[in-house]
Amino acid sequence: MSQAVIARRYAKALLALAQPEKSLETVVQDLQDFAEAYTLSEDLRESLSSSRVSGTAKESILVAVLEKLGTGARVHTFLRFLLSKRRIVLAPDIAIAFDALVKASMGKVEAEVTVAQEPSAELVQSLQSQLSQTSGKEVSVTIKIDPSIIGGVVTRIGSTVIDGSLRNQLNRVRQSIIQG
C-alpha cells in the first residue's frame, strides 16, 4: 500500500476524532507545524526513525519538540500514537491529507493554476470566481508559472486536470497530422 493511501487513512481517523470538538483549524496548524519541523530537521527525522534510539528516548524527544511547538493535546496524542506504530515518517503526508480533508468538509477546494507568465490580479480573481461557480465550492487558487506551456491555462482541482494550454493544443494537432 502506498504511503499516500496510508497517510489518508490516518488523516481520516484524526478528522473523525477532531470534528466533534470543532478544533479542526487548530489541529491543521499543529500538524503543519510539526510536519515542517520534521521535514526541516534531519536530526529529528533520524532520531525518531532510527532503530538505535530506544522507544522511550524517541518519545521524550517527540514530547520535547511538541512542547516547544505548543502542540495541542489531540495532535500530541496522535503523533505519539504514530511514533508507537513506527509511522511518524508519514506525519508530513498526513498533514497534507488532513488539510485537504478539512477543506473538503468545509466546502473549500484548492486549485493549482499553471500559466505561462504572471497573471494580473483581476485575471486571478475572475478565474477563482469562475472555478467556484463551476465546482460549487469555495476555491482558493495557487498560481504556478511554467513558460513551457506557451500560453493558456492548466487547472488542477484535486485529481481533475483541465489542460487548456497552447502546448497541449499543438500536441493534439501534431497527433492528428501523424494519424492522418
OpenMM code with the backbone's topology and positions (N, CA, C; nanometers):
from openmm import Vec3, app, unit

residues = "MET SER GLN ALA VAL ILE ALA ARG ARG TYR ALA LYS ALA LEU LEU ALA LEU ALA GLN PRO GLU LYS SER LEU GLU THR VAL VAL GLN ASP LEU GLN ASP PHE ALA GLU ALA TYR THR LEU SER GLU ASP LEU ARG GLU SER LEU SER SER SER ARG VAL SER GLY THR ALA LYS GLU SER ILE LEU VAL ALA VAL LEU GLU LYS LEU GLY THR GLY ALA ARG VAL HIS THR PHE LEU ARG PHE LEU LEU SER LYS ARG ARG ILE VAL LEU ALA PRO ASP ILE ALA ILE ALA PHE ASP ALA LEU VAL LYS ALA SER MET GLY LYS VAL GLU ALA GLU VAL THR VAL ALA GLN GLU PRO SER ALA GLU LEU VAL GLN SER LEU GLN SER GLN LEU SER GLN THR SER GLY LYS GLU VAL SER VAL THR ILE LYS ILE ASP PRO SER ILE ILE GLY GLY VAL VAL THR ARG ILE GLY SER THR VAL ILE ASP GLY SER LEU ARG ASN GLN LEU ASN ARG VAL ARG GLN SER ILE ILE GLN GLY".split()
positions = [
    Vec3(0.0840, -0.1166, 0.0000),
    Vec3(0.0000, 0.0000, 0.0000),
    Vec3(0.0897, 0.1244, 0.0000),
    Vec3(0.0528, 0.2239, -0.0786),
    Vec3(0.1368, 0.3430, -0.0896),
    Vec3(0.1264, 0.4292, 0.0357),
    Vec3(0.2296, 0.5104, 0.0564),
    Vec3(0.2315, 0.5964, 0.1744),
    Vec3(0.1192, 0.6985, 0.1713),
    Vec3(0.0828, 0.7462, 0.0523),
    Vec3(-0.0257, 0.8438, 0.0414),
    Vec3(-0.1582, 0.7837, 0.0872),
    Vec3(-0.1826, 0.6581, 0.0533),
    Vec3(-0.3061, 0.5905, 0.0932),
    Vec3(-0.3084, 0.5715, 0.2461),
    Vec3(-0.1971, 0.5292, 0.3006),
    Vec3(-0.1879, 0.5095, 0.4456),
    Vec3(-0.2038, 0.6437, 0.5173),
    Vec3(-0.1378, 0.7469, 0.4656),
    Vec3(-0.1474, 0.8797, 0.5262),
    Vec3(-0.2917, 0.9298, 0.5247),
    Vec3(-0.3610, 0.9055, 0.4158),
    Vec3(-0.5013, 0.9488, 0.4061),
    Vec3(-0.5882, 0.8753, 0.5079),
    Vec3(-0.5608, 0.7484, 0.5315),
    Vec3(-0.6380, 0.6732, 0.6318),
    Vec3(-0.6170, 0.7299, 0.7715),
    Vec3(-0.4927, 0.7615, 0.8046),
    Vec3(-0.4648, 0.8226, 0.9341),
    Vec3(-0.5307, 0.9607, 0.9433),
    Vec3(-0.5274, 1.0355, 0.8345),
    Vec3(-0.5888, 1.1684, 0.8328),
    Vec3(-0.7399, 1.1589, 0.8539),
    Vec3(-0.8029, 1.0593, 0.7911),
    Vec3(-0.9470, 1.0395, 0.8098),
    Vec3(-0.9796, 1.0047, 0.9551),
    Vec3(-0.8968, 0.9204, 1.0156),
    Vec3(-0.9182, 0.8832, 1.1558),
    Vec3(-0.9039, 1.0052, 1.2463),
    Vec3(-0.8033, 1.0862, 1.2214),
    Vec3(-0.7838, 1.2070, 1.3011),
    Vec3(-0.8994, 1.3044, 1.2799),
    Vec3(-0.9486, 1.3152, 1.1590),
    Vec3(-1.0630, 1.4022, 1.1309),
    Vec3(-1.1856, 1.3565, 1.2097),
    Vec3(-1.2081, 1.2261, 1.2137),
    Vec3(-1.3218, 1.1729, 1.2894),
    Vec3(-1.3090, 1.2047, 1.4382),
    Vec3(-1.1867, 1.2077, 1.4893),
    Vec3(-1.1649, 1.2409, 1.6304),
    Vec3(-1.1774, 1.3903, 1.6579),
    Vec3(-1.1304, 1.4722, 1.5666),
    Vec3(-1.1238, 1.6167, 1.5899),
    Vec3(-1.2523, 1.6898, 1.5533),
    Vec3(-1.3317, 1.6354, 1.4632),
    Vec3(-1.4512, 1.7046, 1.4164),
    Vec3(-1.5511, 1.7359, 1.5280),
    Vec3(-1.5822, 1.6420, 1.6163),
    Vec3(-1.6790, 1.6741, 1.7211),
    Vec3(-1.6345, 1.7881, 1.8130),
    Vec3(-1.5050, 1.8065, 1.8264),
    Vec3(-1.4522, 1.9100, 1.9149),
    Vec3(-1.4490, 2.0473, 1.8490),
    Vec3(-1.4773, 2.0542, 1.7189),
    Vec3(-1.4742, 2.1801, 1.6446),
    Vec3(-1.3386, 2.2502, 1.6537),
    Vec3(-1.2320, 2.1709, 1.6547),
    Vec3(-1.0974, 2.2265, 1.6667),
    Vec3(-1.0142, 2.1972, 1.5427),
    Vec3(-1.0788, 2.1914, 1.4277),
    Vec3(-1.0106, 2.1481, 1.3064),
    Vec3(-0.8977, 2.2418, 1.2647),
    Vec3(-0.9196, 2.3723, 1.2725),
    Vec3(-0.8154, 2.4668, 1.2311),
    Vec3(-0.6923, 2.4540, 1.3203),
    Vec3(-0.7149, 2.4346, 1.4491),
    Vec3(-0.6032, 2.4189, 1.5429),
    Vec3(-0.5252, 2.2914, 1.5123),
    Vec3(-0.5972, 2.1844, 1.4855),
    Vec3(-0.5324, 2.0566, 1.4540),
    Vec3(-0.4537, 2.0689, 1.3238),
    Vec3(-0.5109, 2.1340, 1.2236),
    Vec3(-0.4401, 2.1543, 1.0967),
    Vec3(-0.3099, 2.2292, 1.1213),
    Vec3(-0.3171, 2.3380, 1.1978),
    Vec3(-0.1979, 2.4189, 1.2239),
    Vec3(-0.0931, 2.3414, 1.3029),
    Vec3(-0.1368, 2.2683, 1.4056),
    Vec3(-0.0432, 2.1891, 1.4861),
    Vec3(0.0262, 2.0828, 1.4020),
    Vec3(-0.0508, 2.0153, 1.3167),
    Vec3(0.0079, 1.9131, 1.2290),
    Vec3(0.1068, 1.9752, 1.1308),
    Vec3(0.0694, 2.0884, 1.0735),
    Vec3(0.1587, 2.1542, 0.9783),
    Vec3(0.2875, 2.2021, 1.0464),
    Vec3(0.2753, 2.2531, 1.1688),
    Vec3(0.3939, 2.2985, 1.2420),
    Vec3(0.4895, 2.1828, 1.2670),
    Vec3(0.4341, 2.0685, 1.3120),
    Vec3(0.5205, 1.9536, 1.3362),
    Vec3(0.5793, 1.9012, 1.2052),
    Vec3(0.4969, 1.8924, 1.1006),
    Vec3(0.5452, 1.8421, 0.9711),
    Vec3(0.6584, 1.9286, 0.9184),
    Vec3(0.6473, 2.0589, 0.9363),
    Vec3(0.7529, 2.1491, 0.8911),
    Vec3(0.8810, 2.1273, 0.9719),
    Vec3(0.8672, 2.1161, 1.1044),
    Vec3(0.9841, 2.0915, 1.1890),
    Vec3(1.0487, 1.9581, 1.1535),
    Vec3(0.9667, 1.8574, 1.1328),
    Vec3(1.0152, 1.7233, 1.0996),
    Vec3(1.0880, 1.7243, 0.9650),
    Vec3(1.0305, 1.7936, 0.8681),
    Vec3(1.0893, 1.7986, 0.7347),
    Vec3(1.2210, 1.8757, 0.7338),
    Vec3(1.2262, 1.9839, 0.8088),
    Vec3(1.3447, 2.0698, 0.8068),
    Vec3(1.4615, 2.0166, 0.8903),
    Vec3(1.4328, 1.9343, 0.9918),
    Vec3(1.5387, 1.8882, 1.0812),
    Vec3(1.5784, 1.7437, 1.0520),
    Vec3(1.6948, 1.7288, 0.9931),
    Vec3(1.7450, 1.5949, 0.9646),
    Vec3(1.7711, 1.5181, 1.0946),
    Vec3(1.8202, 1.5886, 1.1966),
    Vec3(1.8457, 1.5243, 1.3259),
    Vec3(1.7178, 1.4690, 1.3862),
    Vec3(1.6104, 1.5457, 1.3781),
    Vec3(1.4820, 1.5000, 1.4323),
    Vec3(1.4331, 1.3770, 1.3568),
    Vec3(1.4400, 1.3815, 1.2249),
    Vec3(1.3970, 1.2663, 1.1446),
    Vec3(1.4779, 1.1424, 1.1800),
    Vec3(1.6089, 1.1569, 1.1875),
    Vec3(1.6947, 1.0415, 1.2179),
    Vec3(1.6689, 0.9875, 1.3577),
    Vec3(1.6555, 1.0761, 1.4547),
    Vec3(1.6371, 1.0286, 1.5926),
    Vec3(1.5019, 0.9605, 1.6119),
    Vec3(1.3981, 1.0058, 1.5415),
    Vec3(1.2660, 0.9448, 1.5580),
    Vec3(1.2475, 0.8186, 1.4746),
    Vec3(1.3332, 0.7980, 1.3753),
    Vec3(1.3171, 0.6784, 1.2920),
    Vec3(1.4297, 0.5769, 1.3083),
    Vec3(1.5332, 0.6109, 1.3819),
    Vec3(1.6475, 0.5212, 1.3977),
    Vec3(1.6137, 0.4032, 1.4884),
    Vec3(1.6609, 0.2877, 1.4492),
    Vec3(1.6410, 0.1689, 1.5319),
    Vec3(1.7404, 0.1654, 1.6487),
    Vec3(1.8415, 0.2506, 1.6433),
    Vec3(1.9419, 0.2563, 1.7501),
    Vec3(1.8959, 0.3406, 1.8698),
    Vec3(1.7904, 0.4200, 1.8499),
    Vec3(1.7382, 0.5031, 1.9576),
    Vec3(1.6221, 0.4283, 2.0233),
    Vec3(1.6238, 0.4207, 2.1551),
    Vec3(1.5190, 0.3455, 2.2262),
    Vec3(1.3841, 0.4150, 2.2132),
    Vec3(1.2790, 0.3385, 2.2327),
    Vec3(1.1428, 0.3911, 2.2237),
    Vec3(1.1160, 0.5022, 2.3232),
    Vec3(1.1661, 0.4864, 2.4461),
    Vec3(1.1441, 0.5910, 2.5469),
    Vec3(1.2205, 0.7178, 2.5124),
    Vec3(1.3392, 0.7042, 2.4544),
    Vec3(1.4159, 0.8218, 2.4137),
    Vec3(1.3454, 0.8929, 2.2986),
    Vec3(1.2921, 0.8147, 2.2047),
    Vec3(1.2180, 0.8738, 2.0937),
    Vec3(1.0971, 0.9512, 2.1449),
    Vec3(1.0262, 0.8891, 2.2386),
    Vec3(0.9070, 0.9549, 2.2916),
    Vec3(0.9427, 1.0829, 2.3657),
    Vec3(1.0499, 1.0807, 2.4423),
    Vec3(1.0880, 1.2024, 2.5146),
    Vec3(1.1341, 1.3117, 2.4169),
    Vec3(1.1998, 1.2739, 2.3078),
    Vec3(1.2388, 1.3711, 2.2049),
    Vec3(1.1138, 1.4315, 2.1411),
    Vec3(1.0183, 1.3449, 2.1062),
    Vec3(0.8950, 1.3910, 2.0443),
    Vec3(0.8183, 1.4844, 2.1380),
    Vec3(0.8057, 1.4453, 2.2633),
    Vec3(0.7340, 1.5272, 2.3615),
    Vec3(0.8010, 1.6635, 2.3758),
    Vec3(0.9341, 1.6661, 2.3806),
    Vec3(1.0067, 1.7929, 2.3933),
    Vec3(0.9810, 1.8827, 2.2715),
    Vec3(0.9818, 1.8244, 2.1533),
    Vec3(0.9565, 1.9020, 2.0311),
    Vec3(0.8133, 1.9551, 2.0317),
    Vec3(0.7185, 1.8704, 2.0684),
    Vec3(0.5782, 1.9117, 2.0684),
    Vec3(0.5513, 2.0205, 2.1716),
    Vec3(0.6169, 2.0115, 2.2871),
    Vec3(0.6008, 2.1158, 2.3883),
    Vec3(0.6601, 2.2471, 2.3395),
    Vec3(0.7730, 2.2398, 2.2725),
    Vec3(0.8364, 2.3608, 2.2192),
    Vec3(0.7485, 2.4256, 2.1122),
    Vec3(0.6797, 2.3427, 2.0334),
    Vec3(0.5901, 2.3939, 1.9291),
    Vec3(0.4564, 2.4408, 1.9852),
    Vec3(0.4245, 2.4020, 2.1079),
    Vec3(0.2957, 2.4389, 2.1676),
    Vec3(0.1800, 2.3605, 2.1086),
    Vec3(0.2047, 2.2354, 2.0781),
    Vec3(0.1056, 2.1489, 2.0146),
    Vec3(-0.0070, 2.1147, 2.1119),
    Vec3(-0.1299, 2.1132, 2.0601),
    Vec3(-0.2473, 2.0793, 2.1396),
    Vec3(-0.2505, 1.9312, 2.1758),
    Vec3(-0.3358, 1.8986, 2.2719),
    Vec3(-0.3428, 1.7625, 2.3262),
    Vec3(-0.3816, 1.6591, 2.2198),
    Vec3(-0.4759, 1.6937, 2.1314),
    Vec3(-0.5233, 1.5975, 2.0306),
    Vec3(-0.4080, 1.5568, 1.9375),
    Vec3(-0.3350, 1.6531, 1.8866),
    Vec3(-0.2244, 1.6241, 1.7947),
    Vec3(-0.1082, 1.5608, 1.8704),
    Vec3(-0.0869, 1.6037, 1.9931),
    Vec3(0.0180, 1.5465, 2.0776),
    Vec3(-0.0041, 1.3957, 2.0918),
    Vec3(-0.1250, 1.3577, 2.1272),
    Vec3(-0.1589, 1.2154, 2.1434),
    Vec3(-0.1482, 1.1419, 2.0106),
    Vec3(-0.1965, 1.2048, 1.9043),
    Vec3(-0.1939, 1.1424, 1.7730),
    Vec3(-0.0513, 1.1151, 1.7267),
    Vec3(0.0375, 1.2127, 1.7432),
    Vec3(0.1762, 1.1939, 1.6997),
    Vec3(0.2490, 1.0912, 1.7855),
    Vec3(0.2167, 1.0857, 1.9127),
    Vec3(0.2755, 0.9811, 1.9972),
    Vec3(0.2269, 0.8432, 1.9519),
    Vec3(0.1014, 0.8354, 1.9094),
    Vec3(0.0479, 0.7104, 1.8554),
    Vec3(0.1228, 0.6711, 1.7280),
    Vec3(0.1425, 0.7700, 1.6382),
    Vec3(0.2180, 0.7417, 1.5147),
    Vec3(0.3579, 0.6913, 1.5462),
    Vec3(0.4207, 0.7524, 1.6455),
    Vec3(0.5547, 0.7101, 1.6850),
    Vec3(0.5533, 0.5663, 1.7347),
    Vec3(0.4549, 0.5324, 1.8137),
    Vec3(0.4474, 0.3958, 1.8679),
    Vec3(0.4222, 0.2926, 1.7586),
    Vec3(0.3546, 0.3335, 1.6512),
    Vec3(0.3267, 0.2429, 1.5392),
    Vec3(0.4341, 0.2504, 1.4298),
    Vec3(0.5411, 0.3245, 1.4573),
    Vec3(0.6513, 0.3442, 1.3628),
    Vec3(0.6043, 0.4051, 1.2307),
    Vec3(0.5115, 0.4986, 1.2425),
    Vec3(0.4565, 0.5674, 1.1251),
    Vec3(0.4813, 0.7178, 1.1306),
    Vec3(0.5703, 0.7630, 1.2164),
    Vec3(0.5966, 0.9058, 1.2319),
    Vec3(0.6500, 0.9673, 1.1031),
    Vec3(0.7137, 0.8846, 1.0191),
    Vec3(0.7648, 0.9350, 0.8909),
    Vec3(0.6516, 0.9830, 0.8003),
    Vec3(0.5301, 0.9400, 0.8273),
    Vec3(0.4143, 0.9801, 0.7473),
    Vec3(0.3563, 1.1146, 0.7901),
    Vec3(0.4071, 1.1742, 0.8962),
    Vec3(0.3491, 1.2973, 0.9506),
    Vec3(0.3330, 1.4076, 0.8456),
    Vec3(0.4331, 1.4364, 0.7617),
    Vec3(0.4118, 1.5403, 0.6604),
    Vec3(0.3005, 1.5054, 0.5605),
    Vec3(0.2947, 1.3791, 0.5184),
    Vec3(0.1889, 1.3364, 0.4267),
    Vec3(0.0523, 1.3410, 0.4935),
    Vec3(0.0473, 1.3043, 0.6196),
    Vec3(-0.0787, 1.3094, 0.6944),
    Vec3(-0.1246, 1.4538, 0.7091),
    Vec3(-0.0324, 1.5445, 0.7344),
    Vec3(-0.0677, 1.6869, 0.7472),
    Vec3(-0.1306, 1.7385, 0.6178),
    Vec3(-0.0744, 1.7012, 0.5050),
    Vec3(-0.1283, 1.7438, 0.3755),
    Vec3(-0.2667, 1.6837, 0.3531),
    Vec3(-0.2794, 1.5534, 0.3777),
    Vec3(-0.4077, 1.4851, 0.3586),
    Vec3(-0.5140, 1.5392, 0.4536),
    Vec3(-0.4761, 1.5654, 0.5780),
    Vec3(-0.5705, 1.6170, 0.6767),
    Vec3(-0.6198, 1.7555, 0.6362),
    Vec3(-0.5290, 1.8405, 0.5913),
    Vec3(-0.5670, 1.9744, 0.5476),
    Vec3(-0.6671, 1.9663, 0.4319),
    Vec3(-0.6416, 1.8779, 0.3373),
    Vec3(-0.7325, 1.8615, 0.2229),
    Vec3(-0.8692, 1.8108, 0.2685),
    Vec3(-0.8711, 1.7169, 0.3627),
    Vec3(-0.9981, 1.6639, 0.4136),
    Vec3(-1.0773, 1.7710, 0.4889),
    Vec3(-1.0083, 1.8522, 0.5676),
    Vec3(-1.0758, 1.9591, 0.6422),
    Vec3(-1.1352, 2.0602, 0.5452),
    Vec3(-1.0573, 2.0992, 0.4457),
    Vec3(-1.1081, 2.1947, 0.3473),
    Vec3(-1.2280, 2.1374, 0.2728),
    Vec3(-1.2206, 2.0096, 0.2366),
    Vec3(-1.3321, 1.9460, 0.1668),
    Vec3(-1.4567, 1.9418, 0.2548),
    Vec3(-1.4387, 1.9145, 0.3832),
    Vec3(-1.5541, 1.9087, 0.4738),
    Vec3(-1.6164, 2.0468, 0.4948),
    Vec3(-1.5390, 2.1512, 0.4726),
    Vec3(-1.5889, 2.2885, 0.4855),
    Vec3(-1.6369, 2.3447, 0.3519),
    Vec3(-1.6350, 2.2633, 0.2467),
    Vec3(-1.6784, 2.3088, 0.1157),
    Vec3(-1.5749, 2.3930, 0.0443),
    Vec3(-1.4493, 2.3753, 0.0798),
    Vec3(-1.3411, 2.4501, 0.0159),
    Vec3(-1.2554, 2.3533, -0.0640),
    Vec3(-1.1944, 2.4039, -0.1682),
    Vec3(-1.1076, 2.3204, -0.2501),
    Vec3(-0.9920, 2.4070, -0.3020),
    Vec3(-0.8772, 2.3434, -0.3190),
    Vec3(-0.7579, 2.4108, -0.3713),
    Vec3(-0.7503, 2.3854, -0.5215),
    Vec3(-0.7173, 2.4883, -0.5954),
    Vec3(-0.6944, 2.4740, -0.7386),
    Vec3(-0.5543, 2.5241, -0.7696),
    Vec3(-0.4789, 2.4435, -0.8416),
    Vec3(-0.3462, 2.4853, -0.8867),
    Vec3(-0.3589, 2.5228, -1.0334),
    Vec3(-0.3310, 2.6489, -1.0617),
    Vec3(-0.3436, 2.7001, -1.1973),
    Vec3(-0.2041, 2.7298, -1.2505),
    Vec3(-0.1713, 2.6676, -1.3625),
    Vec3(-0.0412, 2.6883, -1.4254),
    Vec3(-0.0597, 2.7765, -1.5481),
    Vec3(0.0178, 2.8835, -1.5533),
    Vec3(0.0133, 2.9768, -1.6652),
    Vec3(0.1556, 3.0017, -1.7160),
    Vec3(0.1658, 3.0578, -1.8366),
    Vec3(0.2974, 3.0800, -1.8968),
    Vec3(0.3682, 3.2017, -1.8380),
    Vec3(0.2914, 3.3026, -1.7956),
    Vec3(0.3507, 3.4227, -1.7374),
    Vec3(0.2622, 3.4739, -1.6253),
    Vec3(0.3166, 3.5606, -1.5433),
    Vec3(0.2459, 3.6128, -1.4258),
    Vec3(0.1145, 3.6794, -1.4675),
    Vec3(-0.0006, 3.6317, -1.4143),
    Vec3(-0.1296, 3.6913, -1.4497),
    Vec3(-0.1588, 3.8152, -1.3645),
    Vec3(-0.2509, 3.8954, -1.4112),
    Vec3(-0.2922, 4.0132, -1.3348),
    Vec3(-0.3819, 3.9680, -1.2184),
    Vec3(-0.3957, 4.0529, -1.1194),
    Vec3(-0.4804, 4.0218, -1.0038),
    Vec3(-0.6260, 4.0051, -1.0463),
    Vec3(-0.6684, 4.0840, -1.1441),
    Vec3(-0.8075, 4.0741, -1.1924),
    Vec3(-0.8323, 3.9387, -1.2588),
    Vec3(-0.7354, 3.8918, -1.3347),
    Vec3(-0.7489, 3.7625, -1.4015),
    Vec3(-0.7571, 3.6494, -1.2988),
    Vec3(-0.6744, 3.6564, -1.1962),
    Vec3(-0.6767, 3.5543, -1.0908),
    Vec3(-0.8112, 3.5553, -1.0199),
    Vec3(-0.8626, 3.6749, -0.9889),
    Vec3(-0.9922, 3.6873, -0.9223),
    Vec3(-1.1039, 3.6319, -1.0092),
    Vec3(-1.1000, 3.6642, -1.1385),
    Vec3(-1.2008, 3.6149, -1.2324),
    Vec3(-1.1957, 3.4622, -1.2426),
    Vec3(-1.0758, 3.4094, -1.2527),
    Vec3(-1.0578, 3.2647, -1.2606),
    Vec3(-1.1092, 3.1968, -1.1341),
    Vec3(-1.0794, 3.2559, -1.0199),
    Vec3(-1.1246, 3.1999, -0.8921),
    Vec3(-1.2774, 3.1986, -0.8843),
    Vec3(-1.3426, 3.3049, -0.9264),
    Vec3(-1.4891, 3.3086, -0.9197),
    Vec3(-1.5509, 3.2105, -1.0193),
    Vec3(-1.4914, 3.1960, -1.1383),
    Vec3(-1.5434, 3.1005, -1.2363),
    Vec3(-1.5280, 2.9571, -1.1870),
    Vec3(-1.4127, 2.9264, -1.1266),
    Vec3(-1.3914, 2.7918, -1.0728),
    Vec3(-1.4862, 2.7636, -0.9569),
    Vec3(-1.5137, 2.8641, -0.8748),
    Vec3(-1.6079, 2.8478, -0.7637),
    Vec3(-1.7473, 2.8188, -0.8157),
    Vec3(-1.7894, 2.8913, -0.9195),
    Vec3(-1.9208, 2.8671, -0.9785),
    Vec3(-1.9295, 2.7277, -1.0384),
    Vec3(-1.8256, 2.6877, -1.1104),
    Vec3(-1.8251, 2.5583, -1.1778),
    Vec3(-1.8257, 2.4424, -1.0785),
    Vec3(-1.7433, 2.4533, -0.9743),
    Vec3(-1.7301, 2.3427, -0.8791),
    Vec3(-1.8378, 2.3450, -0.7715),
    Vec3(-1.8988, 2.4602, -0.7486),
    Vec3(-1.9980, 2.4710, -0.6424),
    Vec3(-1.9348, 2.4772, -0.5046),
    Vec3(-1.8051, 2.5001, -0.4998),
    Vec3(-1.7329, 2.5083, -0.3731),
    Vec3(-1.6495, 2.6351, -0.3714),
    Vec3(-1.6064, 2.6728, -0.2536),
    Vec3(-1.5171, 2.7878, -0.2422),
    Vec3(-1.3779, 2.7439, -0.2867),
    Vec3(-1.3270, 2.8077, -0.3896),
    Vec3(-1.1992, 2.7690, -0.4488),
    Vec3(-1.0928, 2.8722, -0.4132),
    Vec3(-0.9798, 2.8234, -0.3651),
    Vec3(-0.8640, 2.9117, -0.3489),
    Vec3(-0.7622, 2.8715, -0.4551),
    Vec3(-0.7102, 2.9706, -0.5243),
    Vec3(-0.6248, 2.9471, -0.6401),
    Vec3(-0.4787, 2.9699, -0.6038),
    Vec3(-0.3944, 2.8743, -0.6429),
    Vec3(-0.2496, 2.8880, -0.6318),
    Vec3(-0.1958, 2.8959, -0.7739),
    Vec3(-0.1208, 3.0014, -0.8003),
    Vec3(-0.0670, 3.0230, -0.9348),
    Vec3(0.0736, 2.9645, -0.9447),
    Vec3(0.0976, 2.8928, -1.0529),
    Vec3(0.2284, 2.8364, -1.0820),
    Vec3(0.2683, 2.8840, -1.2217),
    Vec3(0.3895, 2.9317, -1.2358),
    Vec3(0.4375, 2.9826, -1.3642),
    Vec3(0.5213, 2.8742, -1.4330),
    Vec3(0.4851, 2.8427, -1.5579),
    Vec3(0.5590, 2.7451, -1.6370),
    Vec3(0.5600, 2.7916, -1.7830),
    Vec3(0.6674, 2.8563, -1.8257),
    Vec3(0.6732, 2.9081, -1.9632),
    Vec3(0.6606, 2.7990, -2.0707),
    Vec3(0.6858, 2.6740, -2.0364),
    Vec3(0.6813, 2.5675, -2.1368),
    Vec3(0.5397, 2.5387, -2.1874),
    Vec3(0.4354, 2.5871, -2.1186),
    Vec3(0.3000, 2.5630, -2.1694),
    Vec3(0.2646, 2.6607, -2.2815),
    Vec3(0.3526, 2.7559, -2.3064),
    Vec3(0.3454, 2.8546, -2.4150),
    Vec3(0.2350, 2.9583, -2.3907),
    Vec3(0.1148, 2.9155, -2.3631),
    Vec3(0.0022, 3.0048, -2.3385),
    Vec3(-0.1156, 2.9245, -2.2883),
    Vec3(-0.2217, 2.9910, -2.2496),
    Vec3(-0.3383, 2.9226, -2.1974),
    Vec3(-0.3228, 2.8924, -2.0497),
    Vec3(-0.4051, 2.7985, -2.0021),
    Vec3(-0.4107, 2.7682, -1.8599),
    Vec3(-0.4245, 2.6176, -1.8396),
    Vec3(-0.3530, 2.5651, -1.7397),
    Vec3(-0.3719, 2.4271, -1.6964),
    Vec3(-0.4220, 2.4350, -1.5522),
    Vec3(-0.5399, 2.3799, -1.5269),
    Vec3(-0.6010, 2.3876, -1.3943),
    Vec3(-0.6119, 2.2484, -1.3350),
    Vec3(-0.5683, 2.2360, -1.2093),
    Vec3(-0.5788, 2.1090, -1.1378),
    Vec3(-0.6598, 2.1336, -1.0108),
    Vec3(-0.7733, 2.0642, -1.0015),
    Vec3(-0.8550, 2.0666, -0.8805),
    Vec3(-0.8656, 1.9230, -0.8334),
    Vec3(-0.7989, 1.8939, -0.7228),
    Vec3(-0.7941, 1.7560, -0.6749),
    Vec3(-0.7229, 1.6695, -0.7771),
    Vec3(-0.7911, 1.5660, -0.8256),
    Vec3(-0.7294, 1.4777, -0.9253),
    Vec3(-0.7749, 1.5115, -1.0674),
    Vec3(-0.8562, 1.6161, -1.0817),
    Vec3(-0.9057, 1.6570, -1.2125),
    Vec3(-0.8144, 1.7629, -1.2723),
    Vec3(-0.7712, 1.7388, -1.3958),
    Vec3(-0.6849, 1.8335, -1.4657),
    Vec3(-0.7566, 1.8801, -1.5921),
    Vec3(-0.7647, 2.0121, -1.6071),
    Vec3(-0.8217, 2.0709, -1.7270),
    Vec3(-0.7065, 2.1406, -1.7979),
    Vec3(-0.6659, 2.0844, -1.9116),
    Vec3(-0.5489, 2.1353, -1.9818),
    Vec3(-0.5924, 2.2176, -2.1023),
    Vec3(-0.5896, 2.3484, -2.0865),
    Vec3(-0.6225, 2.4396, -2.1955),
    Vec3(-0.4994, 2.5130, -2.2441),
    Vec3(-0.3847, 2.4463, -2.2320),
    Vec3(-0.2597, 2.5113, -2.2704),
    Vec3(-0.2393, 2.5037, -2.4209),
    Vec3(-0.1660, 2.6004, -2.4717),
    Vec3(-0.1314, 2.6030, -2.6133),
    Vec3(-0.0438, 2.4832, -2.6488),
    Vec3(0.0445, 2.4447, -2.5569),
    Vec3(0.1296, 2.3278, -2.5783),
    Vec3(0.0446, 2.2027, -2.6023),
    Vec3(-0.0604, 2.1843, -2.5218),
    Vec3(-0.1481, 2.0684, -2.5361),
    Vec3(-0.2236, 2.0737, -2.6695),
    Vec3(-0.2709, 2.1914, -2.7066),
    Vec3(-0.3427, 2.2047, -2.8335),
    Vec3(-0.2510, 2.1753, -2.9522),
    Vec3(-0.1269, 2.2221, -2.9451),
    Vec3(-0.0308, 2.1929, -3.0519),
    Vec3(0.0009, 2.0436, -3.0591),
    Vec3(0.0111, 1.9797, -2.9431),
    Vec3(0.0345, 1.8341, -2.9409),
    Vec3(-0.0814, 1.7595, -3.0041),
    Vec3(-0.2045, 1.8049, -2.9803),
    Vec3(-0.3219, 1.7398, -3.0413),
    Vec3(-0.3197, 1.7558, -3.1940),
    Vec3(-0.2856, 1.8745, -3.2399),
    Vec3(-0.2777, 1.8970, -3.3851),
    Vec3(-0.1707, 1.8078, -3.4440),
    Vec3(-0.0559, 1.7983, -3.3805),
    Vec3(0.0536, 1.7139, -3.4287),
    Vec3(0.0093, 1.5672, -3.4341),
    Vec3(-0.0603, 1.5199, -3.3299),
    Vec3(-0.1075, 1.3801, -3.3285),
    Vec3(-0.2089, 1.3550, -3.4405),
    Vec3(-0.2969, 1.4511, -3.4666),
    Vec3(-0.3950, 1.4308, -3.5730),
    Vec3(-0.3280, 1.4299, -3.7108),
    Vec3(-0.2221, 1.5078, -3.7284),
    Vec3(-0.1485, 1.5065, -3.8542),
    Vec3(-0.0755, 1.3745, -3.8719),
    Vec3(-0.0148, 1.3254, -3.7639),
    Vec3(0.0578, 1.1984, -3.7690),
    Vec3(-0.0356, 1.0824, -3.8014),
    Vec3(-0.1557, 1.0846, -3.7404),
    Vec3(-0.2516, 0.9769, -3.7615),
    Vec3(-0.3213, 0.9864, -3.8973),
    Vec3(-0.3080, 1.0987, -3.9619),
    Vec3(-0.3568, 1.1168, -4.0979),
    Vec3(-0.4987, 1.1490, -4.1035),
] * unit.nanometer
topology = app.Topology()
chain = topology.addChain("A")
for resn in residues:
    res = topology.addResidue(resn, chain)
    for name in ("N", "CA", "C"):
        topology.addAtom(name, app.Element.getBySymbol(name[0]), res)
